């Protein structure tokens, strides 16, 4: 079994990891962590007259299953990379096979595409508990994934009680 855990690295992330860990332990599943950066964050915004000597960091990661040279992606958000690496390392050290990916794109589409690519049996993601009016105007990643997913989706509430 394979579990795709979509992490937005917000306050709900810890709860998503706790539930994903429990599900993986109960089902002997592997975990794939996913962080989606919205498309508008692909570039680095800076003002050339203020920061004329700025150069993006030269850090790269490779998708775990890729052998293609072109799949090296610059890491412009090093903190996110380190956070995911720490979560994956902790789970791997505890005997749960875990990998992670950071991709750019529409959050809902990216989660569903990654779940299909990895043949995931389950998607786990967190809910921020926004009110109905917010969801009406802005929408919800959770509702979009549930609506369009062909596999089961577990929604972890923001205020999960730790046991």
Secondary structure, DSSP 4 states (H G I P E B T S, - for coil): -EEEEE--SSTTHHHHHHHHHHHHHHHT-EEEEEEEE-GGGSSPP--TTTSTT------EEE-TT---GGGEEE-S-HHHHHHHHHHHHHHHHTT--EEEEEEES-HHHHHHHHHHHTT-SEEEEE-----HHHHHHH--HHHHHHHH-SSEEEEEPTTPPP-
